[in-house]
Each structure stands twice: as C-alpha cells, then as structure tokens.
Amino acid sequence: MNRRGFIQTTGLSAAGICLAGAGMANSILNSKVVKRPICAFTKCLQFLTFDEVGEVLAQLGFDGADMPVRPGGQVEPEEVKTGLPLAVKTLRKYGMEIPMIVTAITNPADPISIAILQAAADSGIKYYRTGWLKYDESKSIDKNLDEHRKTIEKLAELNEKLGIHGDYQNHSGASVGSPVWDIYELMKNVDPKHMGVQYDIRHAIVEGAYSWKLGMKRIAPWITTIDIKDFVWAKNEKNVWRHSNVPLGEGMVSFDEFLKEYASLKVEAPISIHYEYDLGGAELGKKETTMNPTKIYEMMKKDLIWLREALKNRQIQH
C-alpha cells in the first residue's frame, strides 16, 4: 500500500494527526536527549505492517515501540534472525526506535530464546521482558521459588554475556510475581544491571490495593522499565466482579502517588503504554479489528498526551 493509500485507509489524516513525514520526525526526536522514551506496546497494532507501525507511531508522537517478539506477536520467534532486524531497520526510517521487546522467554537454555536475545542485542535493543513463571501446586511455595530463582539467575548470566537487560513483569493473577513480594525472592542475588523488573502499576494495585507501595519499595533496586495502564472493578455478564481496563486517568490507579515513588528511583529507561481496553480486537493483537483505525489512533494519542502531562506535573523528564 502506498503512503497516500495508507493514510486514507487508516484514518491518520481524518484523525487530525500532523503528517510531518519521516524526515521531520527524525529531526524532532534527535534534537533532544530522551531519558525515558515513551513507547507504545504495539500488540494493538498487529494489523499493520512494520512500515505502517513506524509511520503511525511517528505521527502520534511516540518515541518508540515496545514490540511483541513471541508466538502470535509481530515477530515470530522462529523468524527472529531476519524479522527483528527488519523491524528495527524499518521503524528507524520513521525516527522510531525499538528499545524494548516483549518475549515469552523462561528457559535460558532454549536455543530459540537465545536466538531472540542475540538478535535483539545485535539490533541495539536494550531491554526485553521475560515470559511468566508459574507455581507448581504439587510443590511448596518455597520449593517453587528456589527453582525459579535459579532460572532468573541463569537468565542474568546470559544477559550479561549478550549485553542485554531482562525484566520480569509483575502481573495480577496466580503466577509468580502476582504478589510482588515473591519477585524479591527471585531477584535478591541478581545484579540489577543484568536482570530486573518491568513494574506494572495497574497489576500491582489490582493485587495490592493499599499495600502496593510496600511491594514497590521491596523490589525498588531492580525496577527498570515500567508499564502504564489503568483499570476499574466492574461486574461482567455473569454478574461477577472483575477488573476491566480503561483509558489512562479514568480508572483506579493512583498515578500521582505512583509517579512520586517512581521519581524517587531516578530510573532512566523506557516506559511502555499498554492499550488493553476495547479497541475492536486490536487490544488482543488480532490482525483484523472491528474498530475504525481512526478511533484506535485517537485513543492512543489521548493516552500519550495524558501520560506526558502527568510526567510533566511530577517534573519527571522524559
């Protein structure tokens, strides 16, 4: 699809987004030092080509992409040796970097996992998110954590060797890291220079409504990258209370309190905005969406503006 056809089809022009062009995007981004680049988790843009992703992010005003490199992602693990360098090269045409990726890596000895990290490091990608570790209910909590600690330590060794940084995400549910406190048990012997935490405030508040600050302080030395999203509690069609994702600032996340804690860490690493509320299936990574792309881009732009303003209010340079 040519540039004009893409713009007309995706609704960039209709959404009122300035079409500055790749040259302008490059000059703007390279004119300042971006300490905390704001990236879009591009799971919601998997219906686009790499060229289209690059152009959309540039026109929306993002600093880069947080790209899924996992089964069903924008780059499939088996194609990483060619697919990831192509993605990086393509997005750079639009002034967009890929400073971070999301993987399903949990086995430091797996050849495909090693290939992903090698390709990422060779492409200049600094951070990756691991997959989630699970609790084996046939074993004690301590036994589980002992085993998973060894995995994390081996990943840290691999990261040091390859020159890349790994992050484990805290996530609501019943997996390792959901309570946040158990992440400390995994990380306590690991050098934060090689392995750390991708802190997700939304999931932290779901699991620790009033205690999340304690958990954050506990793992603070290992927090590097962060995820940004918001939620509310609502009843589903079965009249059961569930957490439901909403645009930034419209939910229950205490962003002012969180950013106060975050600022104290003085972390200079990428920030990833996750779009997990209803986007017509795009939020699930579907290749086809029932929502007009114009609306998707408007929602992405709205969250980006909101976050930049929140950082500004807290005097956090990005």
N, C-alpha and C positions, 0 to 999 in steps of 0.2 A: 504494500500500500504506500503511495507516495505521501509526502508531507501534508499537502493540502487535503487529500482524502482522509488522512488520519485525523487531522484537526477537525474536519467536518463531522466525521463519524463518531469520534469520541467526545465531542462537545467542548473541547478546550476553549474555543472562541466563544461559544454560547455561554459558557460559564463566566465569561468576563476575565479570563486569565490572560495576562500580558504575554504576547508571543514575541519575546525578546530575541529568540534564536540562540543557538548553541554558543556562538562567539560571545554574546553579551553575558550569558550565564557564566561562562568561564571567567570573564574579566571581573565580574562581581564577586564570585566565590574566591578567586585567587588574590583579591585585593585586601583580604583581612586574614588574620590567624583565627581559625575556628578551633577553639579549645574543646568544645563539647558539641560536635556536629550532630544536628538533629536529623535522624534518618526515618524513613518510612519502612515499616515491616511490610515488604512487598508481597506477602501472601495474598493480599486483597487485590493485587494487580496481575495475577497469574493468567488473566485472559488477554494480556498484552505481550508483544514481542519485546526483546531487550531494547531495541531502538525506541519503541513506544514508551516503555517504562522510563527510559532515560529522559525523553522529552517531557513526559508528564511531570516527573519529579522536578526537573529544572524549572518548568513553568510555574509549578505550585510554590516553589521557593525552598525546597528541602536542600540539605547539604549532602545527602547521600542515601544509600539504600541499605537496608538490613534484609538480606536475601535468603530465602529458604533453599538450602542445599541438602535435601533429604528426600526420601521416597515421596513422590507426588508433589515435589517442590518445583521451583523454576529451573533448577539444575538437578537432574537426577544423579545420584551418587555414582552410578556406573559410567556416566558421561562427564565426570568432573574434570578429567585431564584436558578436555577440549572445551567443555561447556562453561566452566568457571572463568578461564582466561578470556573467552569470548564475551561473557557478560561484563567483566571488568573493563575490557577494551571498549565495548560498545557504550557503556554508560559514561565513560570518560569523555566521549565525543560531546556530551551534553554538560560537561562540568560536574558530573556526578561520580563520587567515589563509592566504593563498597567497603567500608571499614570493618563491617561485621557481618557474619552469616549465622544462620540457624541450622543445626545439624541434628541427627539422631544418634550421634556417637556416644557409646557407652562401653565400648570394648577397645582398649588401647592396642590390642594385638591384631585386630581385624584389618586385613590388607586394604579393604575399600576405605575404611576410616582413616588409615594412614595416608592413603592417596588423596583423600579430601583435604586433610590438613597440609599435606605437602603442596598441593595445587593452590590452596589458599595462601600459604606463606609465600610461595613463589610469585603470586599475583599481588603481593603487598597488602593483603588483608591481615589486620592485626588481631581481631577477636573472633572467636566462634562460641556459640552456645552448644552445650552438650545435649544429649537426649536425657530423659528422666530415668532415674533408678527406682526400682520397685522393692517393696517389702515382701519377703517370702514369709507367709503366715505360719509356715511349719517351723520357723526358726524364731528365736527371741529377737527383740529389738537390738540388743547389744551385738548379737551374732551378725545380724544384717549389717549393722553399721561398721563392724570390724571388716567384713568382706568388701563393702562398698568403699571404705576408706582406702583400701589397697588399690582399688580401681582408680580413684581420684589421684592418688599419689603416683601411680604409673602414668596417668594422663599428663600430670605435671611434668614428669621426666621427659615424656615425648614432646610436650610443648616447648620445653627448654631446648631440646635438641633441634627442633624445627624452626624455632624463633617465632612462635605464635602464642597467644594467650587464650586459655579456655575459661568459660564461665558456666556455672551450674545455676539454673533458674529455680527460684522458689515458686511453687505452684500450688494452688488450692486443690484439695482432694485428699488422697490417702497414700501418695507416693512419698519417697524420701525427699525431704525439703519442704513438704507442706507445712509442718510445724515451725519451720525456720531454725529452731534450736538445734535440730539434728544436723543441719549443714555445718555448724561449728565442729561437730564431731568428725566430719569428713575432712574439713579444711585445716584443723588445728596444727598439723605437722607439715603443711604445704606452704611453700613460698608464694606470697600473693603476686609476685612478678610473673609467675607462670600459670597459676590457676586461681580462680576466684569465683565471684558470684555475680550473676546478672539479676539484680534486685528488681522485683516486680511488686510495686506498692499496692496495686489492686489486689493481687492474690494474698499479699501479707495481711491486708485489712479484712479480707473475707475470712481468713483463718484466725486472726488475732485482732478483733475489732478494737480492743482497748490496750492490748499488750504488744502491738506491733513494734512500738519504739524500742522495747526491751530486746526483741529479736534482732532488730536492725543494728542496735548498738553491739550486740553479741558478735555479729559477723562483720561488723564495720570494716576491719582491716582488709577483708577480702572483696569488698564491693567495688566493682569497676564499672561495667556497663549497667544501664538501667532500662526497664520497660515502663512505658507510660500508658495507662488506660484507666477507665472509670466504670463503676457499676452501681446498681441498686438491687435491693432484695425485692422480689415480686413473685406472685403466685402464678404458676404455669397453668396449662389447660387441665391438669389433673388436680388443681387447687393445692398444689404443693409449693412451699416457699423455695425459691431458687435464686441464685444471683444472676442478674441479667446485665449485659454490657450496654453502656450508654456513651454518648459523646463526652469529651473532657469537660469537667466543670458542672456536669448535670447530675452527678451521682454522689456517692457517699465517701469517696476518697478524700482524705484531709490533705489536699495538696499543699496548702500553706505550711502545715506542720511538717509534712514530708520534706518539702524543699528546704525548710530550715535545717533539718537533720542532714539532708544531702549536702547542703552548702558547707557544713562543718567538716565534711570528709575531704573537701578540696580535690575531688576526683576529676580528672580531665580525660574523659573517654566518651565514646559515642552514646547518644540517647536514642532509643527506638520507640516511636509511637506505634502502638498496635491498634488496628481497626477491626474490632471483633463484634461490633453491633451490626444490626441488619443492613447489609449492602446488597441485597438481592442474590446472595450466594457467594459474592466475591469475598466476603469475610471468611469463608470456609475454604478459599483457594480454588473455587470452581472456575473452569475455563470458559464457562458461559454464565452470564448474570442476567437476572430479570430486572435489575435496576438500570436506568439510563446512566451511562458513564458520566454524563454531566453532573448528575446528583452525587455520584461517588466522589468525583474530584472536588465538588463543593464541600462535602463533609470532611474530606482530608485537609483541605485548605483551612477550614474553620478550626479544626483541632490544632493544626500547626500554629495558626495565629494565636490561639488561646495559650498554648504552651510557651511560645516566645514571650508573651506578655507576662505570664506567671514567673518565668525566669527573670525577666527584667525587674519585676516588682520585688523580687528577692535579691536583686543585684548579683545574679549569677551570670557571669559572662559566658556566652556560648559562641 
